[in-house]
Amino acid sequence: MKAYIAKQPDFENEVDDVVLVLEDGDWKQICWIKGFDDHEWKEANIFAEKVAEVLGVEFIGEIEEYIHDFGDEE
């Protein structure tokens, strides 16, 4: 299993979401942690880096795919 922290931009709502991504083969789960207004992107990066450090995982930056219904993915 692979785990990492990422940011997901939600352009429709003008926010950046910090998420935990879990992957195991074809299975992927994206877990929302915290949202930031788009103008707070620096704070979002700092927060994401800190969470990654605490969890001992990598912060990969921004991911392109956006899944709005966190926890409903298979």
Predicted model as a PDB file, atoms N, CA, C, CB and O in Angstrom, pLDDT in the B-factor column:
MODEL        1                                                                  
ATOM      1  N   MET A   1       0.851  -1.177   0.000  1.00 91.00           N  
ATOM      2  CA  MET A   1       0.000   0.000   0.000  1.00 91.00           C  
ATOM      3  C   MET A   1       0.893   1.235   0.000  1.00 91.00           C  
ATOM      4  CB  MET A   1      -0.966   0.001   1.225  1.00 91.00           C  
ATOM      5  O   MET A   1       1.948   1.260   0.633  1.00 91.00           O  
ATOM      6  N   LYS A   2       0.457   2.232  -0.707  1.00 94.00           N  
ATOM      7  CA  LYS A   2       1.163   3.498  -0.799  1.00 94.00           C  
ATOM      8  C   LYS A   2       0.272   4.584  -0.206  1.00 94.00           C  
ATOM      9  CB  LYS A   2       1.549   3.826  -2.276  1.00 94.00           C  
ATOM     10  O   LYS A   2      -0.936   4.601  -0.442  1.00 94.00           O  
ATOM     11  N   ALA A   3       0.872   5.487   0.564  1.00 96.00           N  
ATOM     12  CA  ALA A   3       0.134   6.606   1.152  1.00 96.00           C  
ATOM     13  C   ALA A   3       0.937   7.878   0.932  1.00 96.00           C  
ATOM     14  CB  ALA A   3      -0.142   6.373   2.675  1.00 96.00           C  
ATOM     15  O   ALA A   3       2.165   7.869   1.023  1.00 96.00           O  
ATOM     16  N   TYR A   4       0.242   8.970   0.644  1.00 96.00           N  
ATOM     17  CA  TYR A   4       0.900  10.257   0.490  1.00 96.00           C  
ATOM     18  C   TYR A   4      -0.098  11.382   0.694  1.00 96.00           C  
ATOM     19  CB  TYR A   4       1.560  10.368  -0.888  1.00 96.00           C  
ATOM     20  O   TYR A   4      -1.311  11.178   0.631  1.00 96.00           O  
ATOM     21  N   ILE A   5       0.433  12.573   0.939  1.00 97.00           N  
ATOM     22  CA  ILE A   5      -0.372  13.779   1.098  1.00 97.00           C  
ATOM     23  C   ILE A   5      -0.302  14.563  -0.212  1.00 97.00           C  
ATOM     24  CB  ILE A   5       0.126  14.648   2.314  1.00 97.00           C  
ATOM     25  O   ILE A   5       0.744  14.623  -0.858  1.00 97.00           O  
ATOM     26  N   ALA A   6      -1.430  15.162  -0.590  1.00 96.00           N  
ATOM     27  CA  ALA A   6      -1.487  15.949  -1.820  1.00 96.00           C  
ATOM     28  C   ALA A   6      -2.469  17.106  -1.634  1.00 96.00           C  
ATOM     29  CB  ALA A   6      -1.904  15.060  -3.030  1.00 96.00           C  
ATOM     30  O   ALA A   6      -3.218  17.159  -0.660  1.00 96.00           O  
ATOM     31  N   LYS A   7      -2.442  18.022  -2.589  1.00 94.00           N  
ATOM     32  CA  LYS A   7      -3.442  19.084  -2.650  1.00 94.00           C  
ATOM     33  C   LYS A   7      -4.300  18.854  -3.883  1.00 94.00           C  
ATOM     34  CB  LYS A   7      -2.775  20.500  -2.685  1.00 94.00           C  
ATOM     35  O   LYS A   7      -3.798  18.483  -4.944  1.00 94.00           O  
ATOM     36  N   GLN A   8      -5.586  19.075  -3.731  1.00 91.00           N  
ATOM     37  CA  GLN A   8      -6.528  18.998  -4.843  1.00 91.00           C  
ATOM     38  C   GLN A   8      -7.183  20.356  -5.011  1.00 91.00           C  
ATOM     39  CB  GLN A   8      -7.596  17.887  -4.610  1.00 91.00           C  
ATOM     40  O   GLN A   8      -7.897  20.814  -4.119  1.00 91.00           O  
ATOM     41  N   PRO A   9      -6.950  21.007  -6.144  1.00 87.00           N  
ATOM     42  CA  PRO A   9      -7.643  22.274  -6.364  1.00 87.00           C  
ATOM     43  C   PRO A   9      -9.100  22.022  -6.745  1.00 87.00           C  
ATOM     44  CB  PRO A   9      -6.935  23.096  -7.461  1.00 87.00           C  
ATOM     45  O   PRO A   9      -9.395  21.156  -7.569  1.00 87.00           O  
ATOM     46  N   ASP A  10      -9.989  22.770  -6.149  1.00 83.00           N  
ATOM     47  CA  ASP A  10     -11.408  22.726  -6.496  1.00 83.00           C  
ATOM     48  C   ASP A  10     -11.730  24.102  -7.081  1.00 83.00           C  
ATOM     49  CB  ASP A  10     -12.332  22.376  -5.233  1.00 83.00           C  
ATOM     50  O   ASP A  10     -12.116  25.024  -6.363  1.00 83.00           O  
ATOM     51  N   PHE A  11     -11.563  24.218  -8.405  1.00 83.00           N  
ATOM     52  CA  PHE A  11     -11.719  25.507  -9.069  1.00 83.00           C  
ATOM     53  C   PHE A  11     -13.142  26.049  -8.966  1.00 83.00           C  
ATOM     54  CB  PHE A  11     -11.326  25.386 -10.521  1.00 83.00           C  
ATOM     55  O   PHE A  11     -13.349  27.260  -8.899  1.00 83.00           O  
ATOM     56  N   GLU A  12     -14.113  25.149  -8.953  1.00 85.00           N  
ATOM     57  CA  GLU A  12     -15.514  25.567  -8.873  1.00 85.00           C  
ATOM     58  C   GLU A  12     -15.801  26.320  -7.579  1.00 85.00           C  
ATOM     59  CB  GLU A  12     -16.435  24.352  -8.983  1.00 85.00           C  
ATOM     60  O   GLU A  12     -16.540  27.304  -7.577  1.00 85.00           O  
ATOM     61  N   ASN A  13     -15.214  25.853  -6.479  1.00 86.00           N  
ATOM     62  CA  ASN A  13     -15.443  26.473  -5.175  1.00 86.00           C  
ATOM     63  C   ASN A  13     -14.285  27.361  -4.719  1.00 86.00           C  
ATOM     64  CB  ASN A  13     -15.689  25.403  -4.144  1.00 86.00           C  
ATOM     65  O   ASN A  13     -14.313  27.901  -3.613  1.00 86.00           O  
ATOM     66  N   GLU A  14     -13.272  27.510  -5.568  1.00 90.00           N  
ATOM     67  CA  GLU A  14     -12.108  28.354  -5.311  1.00 90.00           C  
ATOM     68  C   GLU A  14     -11.419  27.998  -3.989  1.00 90.00           C  
ATOM     69  CB  GLU A  14     -12.523  29.820  -5.300  1.00 90.00           C  
ATOM     70  O   GLU A  14     -11.131  28.864  -3.163  1.00 90.00           O  
ATOM     71  N   VAL A  15     -11.163  26.691  -3.816  1.00 91.00           N  
ATOM     72  CA  VAL A  15     -10.458  26.206  -2.629  1.00 91.00           C  
ATOM     73  C   VAL A  15      -9.385  25.200  -3.031  1.00 91.00           C  
ATOM     74  CB  VAL A  15     -11.447  25.566  -1.628  1.00 91.00           C  
ATOM     75  O   VAL A  15      -9.424  24.625  -4.119  1.00 91.00           O  
ATOM     76  N   ASP A  16      -8.436  25.006  -2.138  1.00 92.00           N  
ATOM     77  CA  ASP A  16      -7.450  23.938  -2.241  1.00 92.00           C  
ATOM     78  C   ASP A  16      -7.710  22.988  -1.087  1.00 92.00           C  
ATOM     79  CB  ASP A  16      -5.974  24.492  -2.217  1.00 92.00           C  
ATOM     80  O   ASP A  16      -7.707  23.405   0.071  1.00 92.00           O  
ATOM     81  N   ASP A  17      -7.935  21.718  -1.388  1.00 94.00           N  
ATOM     82  CA  ASP A  17      -8.142  20.719  -0.358  1.00 94.00           C  
ATOM     83  C   ASP A  17      -6.852  19.952  -0.130  1.00 94.00           C  
ATOM     84  CB  ASP A  17      -9.284  19.764  -0.739  1.00 94.00           C  
ATOM     85  O   ASP A  17      -6.192  19.537  -1.083  1.00 94.00           O  
ATOM     86  N   VAL A  18      -6.491  19.764   1.135  1.00 96.00           N  
ATOM     87  CA  VAL A  18      -5.367  18.907   1.490  1.00 96.00           C  
ATOM     88  C   VAL A  18      -5.957  17.533   1.767  1.00 96.00           C  
ATOM     89  CB  VAL A  18      -4.555  19.467   2.737  1.00 96.00           C  
ATOM     90  O   VAL A  18      -6.888  17.393   2.559  1.00 96.00           O  
ATOM     91  N   VAL A  19      -5.404  16.517   1.104  1.00 95.00           N  
ATOM     92  CA  VAL A  19      -5.966  15.171   1.186  1.00 95.00           C  
ATOM     93  C   VAL A  19      -4.877  14.136   1.468  1.00 95.00           C  
ATOM     94  CB  VAL A  19      -6.701  14.822  -0.113  1.00 95.00           C  
ATOM     95  O   VAL A  19      -3.701  14.344   1.170  1.00 95.00           O  
ATOM     96  N   LEU A  20      -5.304  13.022   2.048  1.00 95.00           N  
ATOM     97  CA  LEU A  20      -4.468  11.838   2.208  1.00 95.00           C  
ATOM     98  C   LEU A  20      -4.908  10.864   1.130  1.00 95.00           C  
ATOM     99  CB  LEU A  20      -4.590  11.208   3.660  1.00 95.00           C  
ATOM    100  O   LEU A  20      -6.094  10.556   1.014  1.00 95.00           O  
ATOM    101  N   VAL A  21      -3.958  10.378   0.339  1.00 93.00           N  
ATOM    102  CA  VAL A  21      -4.277   9.430  -0.725  1.00 93.00           C  
ATOM    103  C   VAL A  21      -3.714   8.067  -0.329  1.00 93.00           C  
ATOM    104  CB  VAL A  21      -3.699   9.903  -2.108  1.00 93.00           C  
ATOM    105  O   VAL A  21      -2.539   7.946   0.021  1.00 93.00           O  
ATOM    106  N   LEU A  22      -4.557   7.054  -0.388  1.00 93.00           N  
ATOM    107  CA  LEU A  22      -4.158   5.673  -0.122  1.00 93.00           C  
ATOM    108  C   LEU A  22      -4.339   4.883  -1.409  1.00 93.00           C  
ATOM    109  CB  LEU A  22      -4.991   5.045   1.053  1.00 93.00           C  
ATOM    110  O   LEU A  22      -5.395   4.954  -2.037  1.00 93.00           O  
ATOM    111  N   GLU A  23      -3.322   4.134  -1.805  1.00 92.00           N  
ATOM    112  CA  GLU A  23      -3.396   3.336  -3.024  1.00 92.00           C  
ATOM    113  C   GLU A  23      -2.905   1.927  -2.740  1.00 92.00           C  
ATOM    114  CB  GLU A  23      -2.570   3.981  -4.158  1.00 92.00           C  
ATOM    115  O   GLU A  23      -1.926   1.728  -2.021  1.00 92.00           O  
ATOM    116  N   ASP A  24      -3.595   0.956  -3.311  1.00 93.00           N  
ATOM    117  CA  ASP A  24      -3.187  -0.446  -3.237  1.00 93.00           C  
ATOM    118  C   ASP A  24      -3.643  -1.120  -4.522  1.00 93.00           C  
ATOM    119  CB  ASP A  24      -3.787  -1.164  -1.967  1.00 93.00           C  
ATOM    120  O   ASP A  24      -4.804  -1.512  -4.641  1.00 93.00           O  
ATOM    121  N   GLY A  25      -2.739  -1.256  -5.482  1.00 91.00           N  
ATOM    122  CA  GLY A  25      -3.103  -1.804  -6.783  1.00 91.00           C  
ATOM    123  C   GLY A  25      -4.082  -0.883  -7.485  1.00 91.00           C  
ATOM    124  O   GLY A  25      -3.804   0.302  -7.672  1.00 91.00           O  
ATOM    125  N   ASP A  26      -5.231  -1.427  -7.874  1.00 88.00           N  
ATOM    126  CA  ASP A  26      -6.260  -0.640  -8.560  1.00 88.00           C  
ATOM    127  C   ASP A  26      -7.144   0.154  -7.594  1.00 88.00           C  
ATOM    128  CB  ASP A  26      -7.128  -1.554  -9.400  1.00 88.00           C  
ATOM    129  O   ASP A  26      -7.889   1.035  -8.022  1.00 88.00           O  
ATOM    130  N   TRP A  27      -7.066  -0.146  -6.317  1.00 90.00           N  
ATOM    131  CA  TRP A  27      -7.886   0.519  -5.308  1.00 90.00           C  
ATOM    132  C   TRP A  27      -7.259   1.848  -4.918  1.00 90.00           C  
ATOM    133  CB  TRP A  27      -8.060  -0.376  -4.068  1.00 90.00           C  
ATOM    134  O   TRP A  27      -6.052   1.921  -4.689  1.00 90.00           O  
ATOM    135  N   LYS A  28      -8.062   2.889  -4.842  1.00 88.00           N  
ATOM    136  CA  LYS A  28      -7.580   4.208  -4.438  1.00 88.00           C  
ATOM    137  C   LYS A  28      -8.633   4.867  -3.562  1.00 88.00           C  
ATOM    138  CB  LYS A  28      -7.257   5.095  -5.677  1.00 88.00           C  
ATOM    139  O   LYS A  28      -9.821   4.865  -3.884  1.00 88.00           O  
ATOM    140  N   GLN A  29      -8.176   5.431  -2.449  1.00 91.00           N  
ATOM    141  CA  GLN A  29      -9.061   6.151  -1.538  1.00 91.00           C  
ATOM    142  C   GLN A  29      -8.463   7.531  -1.295  1.00 91.00           C  
ATOM    143  CB  GLN A  29      -9.257   5.371  -0.189  1.00 91.00           C  
ATOM    144  O   GLN A  29      -7.281   7.646  -0.971  1.00 91.00           O  
ATOM    145  N   ILE A  30      -9.260   8.562  -1.446  1.00 91.00           N  
ATOM    146  CA  ILE A  30      -8.818   9.924  -1.186  1.00 91.00           C  
ATOM    147  C   ILE A  30      -9.603  10.433   0.019  1.00 91.00           C  
ATOM    148  CB  ILE A  30      -9.021  10.851  -2.443  1.00 91.00           C  
ATOM    149  O   ILE A  30     -10.833  10.486  -0.003  1.00 91.00           O  
ATOM    150  N   CYS A  31      -8.875  10.807   1.072  1.00 93.00           N  
ATOM    151  CA  CYS A  31      -9.484  11.223   2.331  1.00 93.00           C  
ATOM    152  C   CYS A  31      -9.224  12.707   2.562  1.00 93.00           C  
ATOM    153  CB  CYS A  31      -8.937  10.385   3.511  1.00 93.00           C  
ATOM    154  O   CYS A  31      -8.073  13.134   2.654  1.00 93.00           O  
ATOM    155  N   TRP A  32     -10.284  13.482   2.654  1.00 93.00           N  
ATOM    156  CA  TRP A  32     -10.172  14.916   2.872  1.00 93.00           C  
ATOM    157  C   TRP A  32      -9.638  15.178   4.263  1.00 93.00           C  
ATOM    158  CB  TRP A  32     -11.527  15.613   2.673  1.00 93.00           C  
ATOM    159  O   TRP A  32     -10.058  14.538   5.226  1.00 93.00           O  
ATOM    160  N   ILE A  33      -8.696  16.133   4.373  1.00 96.00           N  
ATOM    161  CA  ILE A  33      -8.155  16.518   5.678  1.00 96.00           C  
ATOM    162  C   ILE A  33      -8.593  17.937   6.033  1.00 96.00           C  
ATOM    163  CB  ILE A  33      -6.611  16.414   5.681  1.00 96.00           C  
ATOM    164  O   ILE A  33      -9.171  18.169   7.095  1.00 96.00           O  
ATOM    165  N   LYS A  34      -8.309  18.899   5.121  1.00 96.00           N  
ATOM    166  CA  LYS A  34      -8.642  20.298   5.425  1.00 96.00           C  
ATOM    167  C   LYS A  34      -8.700  21.097   4.136  1.00 96.00           C  
ATOM    168  CB  LYS A  34      -7.608  20.921   6.402  1.00 96.00           C  
ATOM    169  O   LYS A  34      -7.945  20.835   3.200  1.00 96.00           O  
ATOM    170  N   GLY A  35      -9.592  22.067   4.088  1.00 94.00           N  
ATOM    171  CA  GLY A  35      -9.717  22.945   2.928  1.00 94.00           C  
ATOM    172  C   GLY A  35      -9.196  24.339   3.221  1.00 94.00           C  
ATOM    173  O   GLY A  35      -9.272  24.819   4.352  1.00 94.00           O  
ATOM    174  N   PHE A  36      -8.662  24.988   2.185  1.00 96.00           N  
ATOM    175  CA  PHE A  36      -8.140  26.344   2.282  1.00 96.00           C  
ATOM    176  C   PHE A  36      -8.704  27.158   1.123  1.00 96.00           C  
ATOM    177  CB  PHE A  36      -6.577  26.355   2.272  1.00 96.00           C  
ATOM    178  O   PHE A  36      -8.849  26.639   0.017  1.00 96.00           O  
ATOM    179  N   ASP A  37      -9.022  28.427   1.365  1.00 96.00           N  
ATOM    180  CA  ASP A  37      -9.403  29.306   0.260  1.00 96.00           C  
ATOM    181  C   ASP A  37      -8.236  29.408  -0.706  1.00 96.00           C  
ATOM    182  CB  ASP A  37      -9.822  30.716   0.775  1.00 96.00           C  
ATOM    183  O   ASP A  37      -7.079  29.297  -0.300  1.00 96.00           O  
ATOM    184  N   ASP A  38      -8.532  29.619  -1.985  1.00 89.00           N  
ATOM    185  CA  ASP A  38      -7.467  29.605  -2.991  1.00 89.00           C  
ATOM    186  C   ASP A  38      -6.373  30.629  -2.729  1.00 89.00           C  
ATOM    187  CB  ASP A  38      -8.051  29.846  -4.349  1.00 89.00           C  
ATOM    188  O   ASP A  38      -5.224  30.392  -3.099  1.00 89.00           O  
ATOM    189  N   HIS A  39      -6.690  31.763  -2.101  1.00 93.00           N  
ATOM    190  CA  HIS A  39      -5.654  32.759  -1.805  1.00 93.00           C  
ATOM    191  C   HIS A  39      -4.759  32.331  -0.625  1.00 93.00           C  
ATOM    192  CB  HIS A  39      -6.308  34.114  -1.496  1.00 93.00           C  
ATOM    193  O   HIS A  39      -3.748  32.977  -0.352  1.00 93.00           O  
ATOM    194  N   GLU A  40      -5.129  31.249   0.067  1.00 95.00           N  
ATOM    195  CA  GLU A  40      -4.342  30.723   1.187  1.00 95.00           C  
ATOM    196  C   GLU A  40      -3.438  29.565   0.748  1.00 95.00           C  
ATOM    197  CB  GLU A  40      -5.274  30.260   2.314  1.00 95.00           C  
ATOM    198  O   GLU A  40      -3.117  28.685   1.547  1.00 95.00           O  
ATOM    199  N   TRP A  41      -3.033  29.572  -0.522  1.00 91.00           N  
ATOM    200  CA  TRP A  41      -2.279  28.438  -1.052  1.00 91.00           C  
ATOM    201  C   TRP A  41      -0.954  28.214  -0.331  1.00 91.00           C  
ATOM    202  CB  TRP A  41      -2.022  28.641  -2.521  1.00 91.00           C  
ATOM    203  O   TRP A  41      -0.514  27.071  -0.207  1.00 91.00           O  
ATOM    204  N   LYS A  42      -0.310  29.272   0.144  1.00 94.00           N  
ATOM    205  CA  LYS A  42       0.948  29.098   0.882  1.00 94.00           C  
ATOM    206  C   LYS A  42       0.698  28.371   2.204  1.00 94.00           C  
ATOM    207  CB  LYS A  42       1.619  30.468   1.144  1.00 94.00           C  
ATOM    208  O   LYS A  42       1.448  27.469   2.577  1.00 94.00           O  
ATOM    209  N   GLU A  43      -0.355  28.772   2.903  1.00 96.00           N  
ATOM    210  CA  GLU A  43      -0.714  28.110   4.155  1.00 96.00           C  
ATOM    211  C   GLU A  43      -1.085  26.653   3.914  1.00 96.00           C  
ATOM    212  CB  GLU A  43      -1.873  28.844   4.835  1.00 96.00           C  
ATOM    213  O   GLU A  43      -0.759  25.781   4.719  1.00 96.00           O  
ATOM    214  N   ALA A  44      -1.767  26.393   2.806  1.00 96.00           N  
ATOM    215  CA  ALA A  44      -2.136  25.015   2.456  1.00 96.00           C  
ATOM    216  C   ALA A  44      -0.888  24.169   2.234  1.00 96.00           C  
ATOM    217  CB  ALA A  44      -3.026  24.992   1.193  1.00 96.00           C  
ATOM    218  O   ALA A  44      -0.828  23.026   2.687  1.00 96.00           O  
ATOM    219  N   ASN A  45       0.105  24.718   1.544  1.00 95.00           N  
ATOM    220  CA  ASN A  45       1.356  23.982   1.320  1.00 95.00           C  
ATOM    221  C   ASN A  45       2.075  23.692   2.629  1.00 95.00           C  
ATOM    222  CB  ASN A  45       2.277  24.769   0.390  1.00 95.00           C  
ATOM    223  O   ASN A  45       2.546  22.576   2.848  1.00 95.00           O  
ATOM    224  N   ILE A  46       2.160  24.691   3.496  1.00 97.00           N  
ATOM    225  CA  ILE A  46       2.832  24.510   4.787  1.00 97.00           C  
ATOM    226  C   ILE A  46       2.117  23.450   5.613  1.00 97.00           C  
ATOM    227  CB  ILE A  46       2.890  25.841   5.563  1.00 97.00           C  
ATOM    228  O   ILE A  46       2.756  22.581   6.206  1.00 97.00           O  
ATOM    229  N   PHE A  47       0.787  23.523   5.652  1.00 98.00           N  
ATOM    230  CA  PHE A  47      -0.003  22.547   6.394  1.00 98.00           C  
ATOM    231  C   PHE A  47       0.204  21.144   5.827  1.00 98.00           C  
ATOM    232  CB  PHE A  47      -1.494  22.923   6.357  1.00 98.00           C  
ATOM    233  O   PHE A  47       0.426  20.197   6.581  1.00 98.00           O  
ATOM    234  N   ALA A  48       0.134  21.009   4.511  1.00 97.00           N  
ATOM    235  CA  ALA A  48       0.296  19.701   3.863  1.00 97.00           C  
ATOM    236  C   ALA A  48       1.678  19.116   4.150  1.00 97.00           C  
ATOM    237  CB  ALA A  48       0.081  19.822   2.342  1.00 97.00           C  
ATOM    238  O   ALA A  48       1.800  17.924   4.434  1.00 97.00           O  
ATOM    239  N   GLU A  49       2.710  19.942   4.080  1.00 98.00           N  
ATOM    240  CA  GLU A  49       4.067  19.470   4.368  1.00 98.00           C  
ATOM    241  C   GLU A  49       4.195  19.011   5.817  1.00 98.00           C  
ATOM    242  CB  GLU A  49       5.090  20.575   4.075  1.00 98.00           C  
ATOM    243  O   GLU A  49       4.861  18.014   6.095  1.00 98.00           O  
ATOM    244  N   LYS A  50       3.565  19.727   6.737  1.00 98.00           N  
ATOM    245  CA  LYS A  50       3.614  19.363   8.156  1.00 98.00           C  
ATOM    246  C   LYS A  50       2.880  18.044   8.400  1.00 98.00           C  
ATOM    247  CB  LYS A  50       2.999  20.482   9.024  1.00 98.00           C  
ATOM    248  O   LYS A  50       3.381  17.180   9.120  1.00 98.00           O  
ATOM    249  N   VAL A  51       1.709  17.887   7.810  1.00 98.00           N  
ATOM    250  CA  VAL A  51       0.956  16.640   7.971  1.00 98.00           C  
ATOM    251  C   VAL A  51       1.767  15.467   7.418  1.00 98.00           C  
ATOM    252  CB  VAL A  51      -0.422  16.732   7.258  1.00 98.00           C  
ATOM    253  O   VAL A  51       1.844  14.411   8.046  1.00 98.00           O  
ATOM    254  N   ALA A  52       2.367  15.652   6.250  1.00 98.00           N  
ATOM    255  CA  ALA A  52       3.183  14.593   5.651  1.00 98.00           C  
ATOM    256  C   ALA A  52       4.348  14.228   6.570  1.00 98.00           C  
ATOM    257  CB  ALA A  52       3.710  15.033   4.269  1.00 98.00           C  
ATOM    258  O   ALA A  52       4.660  13.051   6.748  1.00 98.00           O  
ATOM    259  N   GLU A  53       4.982  15.236   7.147  1.00 98.00           N  
ATOM    260  CA  GLU A  53       6.109  14.999   8.057  1.00 98.00           C  
ATOM    261  C   GLU A  53       5.656  14.203   9.280  1.00 98.00           C  
ATOM    262  CB  GLU A  53       6.741  16.337   8.498  1.00 98.00           C  
ATOM    263  O   GLU A  53       6.308  13.234   9.670  1.00 98.00           O  
ATOM    264  N   VAL A  54       4.546  14.609   9.879  1.00 98.00           N  
ATOM    265  CA  VAL A  54       4.023  13.934  11.070  1.00 98.00           C  
ATOM    266  C   VAL A  54       3.664  12.480  10.760  1.00 98.00           C  
ATOM    267  CB  VAL A  54       2.789  14.681  11.612  1.00 98.00           C  
ATOM    268  O   VAL A  54       3.923  11.585  11.564  1.00 98.00           O  
ATOM    269  N   LEU A  55       3.065  12.252   9.585  1.00 97.00           N  
ATOM    270  CA  LEU A  55       2.662  10.893   9.203  1.00 97.00           C  
ATOM    271  C   LEU A  55       3.807  10.062   8.628  1.00 97.00           C  
ATOM    272  CB  LEU A  55       1.544  10.960   8.194  1.00 97.00           C  
ATOM    273  O   LEU A  55       3.682   8.845   8.484  1.00 97.00           O  
ATOM    274  N   GLY A  56       4.924  10.717   8.300  1.00 97.00           N  
ATOM    275  CA  GLY A  56       6.057   9.996   7.729  1.00 97.00           C  
ATOM    276  C   GLY A  56       5.826   9.564   6.290  1.00 97.00           C  
ATOM    277  O   GLY A  56       6.313   8.520   5.855  1.00 97.00           O  
ATOM    278  N   VAL A  57       5.066  10.393   5.548  1.00 97.00           N  
ATOM    279  CA  VAL A  57       4.794  10.112   4.140  1.00 97.00           C  
ATOM    280  C   VAL A  57       5.232  11.307   3.302  1.00 97.00           C  
ATOM    281  CB  VAL A  57       3.284   9.797   3.912  1.00 97.00           C  
ATOM    282  O   VAL A  57       5.604  12.350   3.839  1.00 97.00           O  
ATOM    283  N   GLU A  58       5.184  11.150   1.996  1.00 96.00           N  
ATOM    284  CA  GLU A  58       5.597  12.207   1.081  1.00 96.00           C  
ATOM    285  C   GLU A  58       4.459  13.177   0.787  1.00 96.00           C  
ATOM    286  CB  GLU A  58       6.111  11.604  -0.213  1.00 96.00           C  
ATOM    287  O   GLU A  58       3.300  12.775   0.687  1.00 96.00           O  
ATOM    288  N   PHE A  59       4.795  14.452   0.648  1.00 96.00           N  
ATOM    289  CA  PHE A  59       3.855  15.446   0.125  1.00 96.00           C  
ATOM    290  C   PHE A  59       4.202  15.617  -1.346  1.00 96.00           C  
ATOM    291  CB  PHE A  59       3.932  16.831   0.917  1.00 96.00           C  
ATOM    292  O   PHE A  59       5.288  16.093  -1.679  1.00 96.00           O  
ATOM    293  N   ILE A  60       3.285  15.230  -2.227  1.00 94.00           N  
ATOM    294  CA  ILE A  60       3.604  15.225  -3.659  1.00 94.00           C  
ATOM    295  C   ILE A  60       3.192  16.503  -4.367  1.00 94.00           C  
ATOM    296  CB  ILE A  60       2.940  14.056  -4.326  1.00 94.00           C  
ATOM    297  O   ILE A  60       3.428  16.646  -5.567  1.00 94.00           O  
ATOM    298  N   GLY A  61       2.581  17.435  -3.648  1.00 91.00           N  
ATOM    299  CA  GLY A  61       2.116  18.656  -4.290  1.00 91.00           C  
ATOM    300  C   GLY A  61       0.696  18.492  -4.785  1.00 91.00           C  
ATOM    301  O   GLY A  61      -0.114  17.803  -4.165  1.00 91.00           O  
ATOM    302  N   GLU A  62       0.400  19.126  -5.897  1.00 90.00           N  
ATOM    303  CA  GLU A  62      -0.959  19.161  -6.435  1.00 90.00           C  
ATOM    304  C   GLU A  62      -1.229  17.960  -7.336  1.00 90.00           C  
ATOM    305  CB  GLU A  62      -1.189  20.458  -7.210  1.00 90.00           C  
ATOM    306  O   GLU A  62      -0.404  17.591  -8.172  1.00 90.00           O  
ATOM    307  N   ILE A  63      -2.407  17.357  -7.145  1.00 87.00           N  
ATOM    308  CA  ILE A  63      -2.814  16.286  -8.048  1.00 87.00           C  
ATOM    309  C   ILE A  63      -3.904  16.823  -8.963  1.00 87.00           C  
ATOM    310  CB  ILE A  63      -3.309  15.031  -7.257  1.00 87.00           C  
ATOM    311  O   ILE A  63      -4.730  17.639  -8.555  1.00 87.00           O  
ATOM    312  N   GLU A  64      -3.894  16.357 -10.197  1.00 73.00           N  
ATOM    313  CA  GLU A  64      -4.820  16.883 -11.197  1.00 73.00           C  
ATOM    314  C   GLU A  64      -6.237  16.386 -11.021  1.00 73.00           C  
ATOM    315  CB  GLU A  64      -4.343  16.529 -12.563  1.00 73.00           C  
ATOM    316  O   GLU A  64      -7.189  17.151 -11.178  1.00 73.00           O  
ATOM    317  N   GLU A  65      -6.392  15.089 -10.690  1.00 62.00           N  
ATOM    318  CA  GLU A  65      -7.748  14.561 -10.597  1.00 62.00           C  
ATOM    319  C   GLU A  65      -8.456  15.138  -9.388  1.00 62.00           C  
ATOM    320  CB  GLU A  65      -7.733  13.032 -10.524  1.00 62.00           C  
ATOM    321  O   GLU A  65      -7.846  15.353  -8.340  1.00 62.00           O  
ATOM    322  N   TYR A  66      -9.733  15.383  -9.540  1.00 53.00           N  
ATOM    323  CA  TYR A  66     -10.519  15.898  -8.427  1.00 53.00           C  
ATOM    324  C   TYR A  66     -11.694  14.974  -8.195  1.00 53.00           C  
ATOM    325  CB  TYR A  66     -11.000  17.345  -8.696  1.00 53.00           C  
ATOM    326  O   TYR A  66     -12.479  14.698  -9.102  1.00 53.00           O  
ATOM    327  N   ILE A  67     -11.800  14.504  -6.979  1.00 55.00           N  
ATOM    328  CA  ILE A  67     -12.934  13.653  -6.597  1.00 55.00           C  
ATOM    329  C   ILE A  67     -13.673  14.385  -5.492  1.00 55.00           C  
ATOM    330  CB  ILE A  67     -12.468  12.207  -6.127  1.00 55.00           C  
ATOM    331  O   ILE A  67     -13.161  14.531  -4.382  1.00 55.00           O  
ATOM    332  N   HIS A  68     -14.869  14.840  -5.796  1.00 51.00           N  
ATOM    333  CA  HIS A  68     -15.620  15.664  -4.844  1.00 51.00           C  
ATOM    334  C   HIS A  68     -16.171  14.856  -3.677  1.00 51.00           C  
ATOM    335  CB  HIS A  68     -16.757  16.363  -5.553  1.00 51.00           C  
ATOM    336  O   HIS A  68     -16.122  15.315  -2.536  1.00 51.00           O  
ATOM    337  N   ASP A  69     -16.692  13.671  -3.940  1.00 49.00           N  
ATOM    338  CA  ASP A  69     -17.310  12.867  -2.899  1.00 49.00           C  
ATOM    339  C   ASP A  69     -16.272  12.020  -2.187  1.00 49.00           C  
ATOM    340  CB  ASP A  69     -18.405  11.983  -3.484  1.00 49.00           C  
ATOM    341  O   ASP A  69     -16.160  10.821  -2.444  1.00 49.00           O  
ATOM    342  N   PHE A  70     -15.513  12.637  -1.297  1.00 51.00           N  
ATOM    343  CA  PHE A  70     -14.466  11.945  -0.566  1.00 51.00           C  
ATOM    344  C   PHE A  70     -15.057  10.747   0.165  1.00 51.00           C  
ATOM    345  CB  PHE A  70     -13.767  12.899   0.425  1.00 51.00           C  
ATOM    346  O   PHE A  70     -16.097  10.854   0.816  1.00 51.00           O  
ATOM    347  N   GLY A  71     -14.388   9.613   0.052  1.00 53.00           N  
ATOM    348  CA  GLY A  71     -14.825   8.419   0.748  1.00 53.00           C  
ATOM    349  C   GLY A  71     -15.809   7.581  -0.023  1.00 53.00           C  
ATOM    350  O   GLY A  71     -16.132   6.472   0.403  1.00 53.00           O  
ATOM    351  N   ASP A  72     -16.301   8.074  -1.153  1.00 49.00           N  
ATOM    352  CA  ASP A  72     -17.273   7.308  -1.937  1.00 49.00           C  
ATOM    353  C   ASP A  72     -16.630   6.575  -3.098  1.00 49.00           C  
ATOM    354  CB  ASP A  72     -18.355   8.222  -2.458  1.00 49.00           C  
ATOM    355  O   ASP A  72     -17.325   5.912  -3.867  1.00 49.00           O  
ATOM    356  N   GLU A  73     -15.307   6.680  -3.240  1.00 46.00           N  
ATOM    357  CA  GLU A  73     -14.630   6.016  -4.341  1.00 46.00           C  
ATOM    358  C   GLU A  73     -14.457   4.548  -4.028  1.00 46.00           C  
ATOM    359  CB  GLU A  73     -13.277   6.668  -4.625  1.00 46.00           C  
ATOM    360  O   GLU A  73     -14.443   4.147  -2.864  1.00 46.00           O  
ATOM    361  N   GLU A  74     -14.325   3.752  -5.065  1.00 46.00           N  
ATOM    362  CA  GLU A  74     -14.060   2.328  -4.868  1.00 46.00           C  
ATOM    363  C   GLU A  74     -12.644   2.027  -5.254  1.00 46.00           C  
ATOM    364  CB  GLU A  74     -15.031   1.460  -5.676  1.00 46.00           C  
ATOM    365  O   GLU A  74     -12.210   0.879  -5.164  1.00 46.00           O  
TER     366      GLU A  74                                                      
ENDMDL                                                                          
END                                                                             
